[in-house]
Amino acid sequence: MKNNIGALVLGVDLKPIDNELVPECNVLSKKEEEELLERMKLTKRDLPKIKKNDPVVVALIKNGVSVNVGDIIEFKRKEFGNEYSYYRVVIE
C-alpha cells in the first residue's frame, strides 16, 4: 500500500505487519533477552522504547503474539544485501 492516508480516511483496517516497508519483528524469549543484554553490556533501561499501543505491537497482538510491557522486540531489516537487527523494549 503506497498511500495510507486514503485508507485512514476511509476507515480501512491497516495491517502494518504486511507492509513491505515494515521489518520482520518478533518478541525475544527471556533467554534471548539475557543473552542480548549481556552481549551488548546494556540493561533494558538503555534500549530504545516502543509503546504497547504502537501499530506494529498492536498488529503482533492481533496475530496471536503475546506482547507484554518489558518485553524486547527484535526488528530485522534487510538493506543493500545486508541484514541487521535492532531492538525496542515495550513500555505502557
Secondary structure, 3 states (H helix, E strand, C coil): CCCHHHHHHHCCCCCHHHCCCCCEEEECCHHHHHHHHHHHCCCHHHCCEEECCCHHHHHHHHCCCCCCCCCEEEEEEEECCEEEEEEEEEEC
